[in-house]
Amino acid sequence: QVHLVESGGDLVRTGGSLRLSCVASGRIGIPNVMGWYRQGPGKERELVATITTVGSTNYGESVKDRFTVSRNRAKNTVYLQMNGLKTEDTAVYFCYADTVWGPAWGQGTQVTVSS
């Protein structure tokens, strides 16, 4: 069984920063891709950022140049550094891992950005 546990969500003012972390455990192996998706109120789940084992990254258009994804392979941990937060970044942020058993998701961590 695979477990993804996110942390770091919080309430922050516009322009602020947050760092999310996600630790993967269980029979996960080394996922080729780990990353983050988010779902805002009344919106579809959307890509935030992903990173492969060799460090290739992919970002959603709305977060490019503001967010940075990174990972520690040895710890099976993925991070999301979020700078310049906007109210439209308010969402539940879900950790994602592409495991040998298929896609795995965390429970989500709430990020709220107030003006």
C-alpha positions in Angstrom: 0.0 0.0 0.0 1.2 3.5 -0.8 0.8 6.5 1.4 1.4 10.1 0.4 1.2 12.6 3.3 1.2 16.4 2.6 2.1 19.1 5.0 2.7 22.9 4.9 -0.7 24.2 3.9 -1.7 27.4 5.7 -3.5 30.7 5.5 -1.2 33.4 4.0 -1.6 37.0 2.7 -1.2 37.8 -1.0 2.4 38.1 -2.0 3.4 35.6 0.7 5.2 32.3 0.5 4.6 28.8 1.6 6.5 25.5 1.2 4.6 22.3 0.9 6.1 18.9 1.5 4.9 15.4 0.6 6.4 12.2 2.0 5.7 8.9 0.2 5.9 5.6 2.1 4.8 2.1 1.6 5.4 -0.1 -1.4 6.1 2.8 -3.7 9.5 2.0 -5.1 11.0 5.1 -6.8 8.2 6.9 -8.7 9.3 8.3 -12.1 7.1 11.3 -11.6 6.1 13.1 -8.4 4.4 16.4 -8.1 1.5 18.5 -7.2 -2.0 19.2 -8.4 -4.6 21.5 -6.9 -8.4 21.9 -6.9 -9.8 25.4 -6.1 -13.4 26.0 -5.1 -15.7 25.1 -7.9 -12.9 24.2 -10.2 -11.4 21.1 -11.8 -8.2 19.6 -10.5 -5.3 21.1 -12.3 -1.6 20.5 -12.7 0.7 22.6 -10.5 4.1 21.1 -11.1 5.7 17.7 -11.6 9.3 16.5 -11.4 10.9 13.3 -12.7 13.6 11.2 -11.2 16.2 13.0 -13.4 14.9 16.4 -12.4 12.8 17.4 -15.5 10.0 19.7 -14.4 6.7 20.7 -15.8 4.6 23.6 -14.5 1.1 24.8 -14.9 1.0 28.1 -16.8 -0.5 30.0 -13.9 2.3 29.2 -11.5 5.4 29.4 -13.8 8.1 31.8 -12.4 6.4 31.8 -9.0 6.5 28.1 -7.8 9.4 25.7 -7.7 9.1 21.9 -7.4 11.9 19.8 -6.1 12.4 16.3 -4.7 14.6 14.2 -2.6 14.8 10.8 -4.1 16.4 9.2 -1.1 13.6 10.3 1.1 10.8 9.9 -1.5 9.8 13.4 -0.7 8.6 16.1 -3.0 8.4 19.8 -2.2 6.6 22.8 -3.6 8.0 26.3 -2.9 5.3 28.8 -3.6 6.2 32.5 -3.8 4.2 35.5 -4.8 1.0 33.9 -3.8 -2.3 35.2 -5.2 -5.8 34.8 -4.1 -6.4 32.5 -7.1 -3.9 30.1 -5.7 -6.4 29.2 -3.0 -7.0 25.5 -3.3 -6.5 22.1 -1.9 -3.1 20.9 -3.0 -2.7 17.2 -3.7 0.5 15.3 -3.9 0.9 12.9 -6.8 3.2 10.0 -7.5 3.4 7.8 -10.5 4.1 4.5 -8.9 4.6 1.0 -10.3 1.1 0.2 -8.9 -0.4 3.2 -10.8 -1.1 6.8 -9.8 -1.2 7.6 -6.1 -2.7 10.6 -4.4 -2.4 12.2 -1.0 -5.4 13.5 1.0 -4.5 17.1 0.2 -3.5 20.2 2.2 -5.4 23.4 2.2 -3.7 26.6 1.0 -5.7 29.8 1.5 -4.5 33.1 0.2 -6.3 36.2 1.5 -6.1 39.8 0.2 
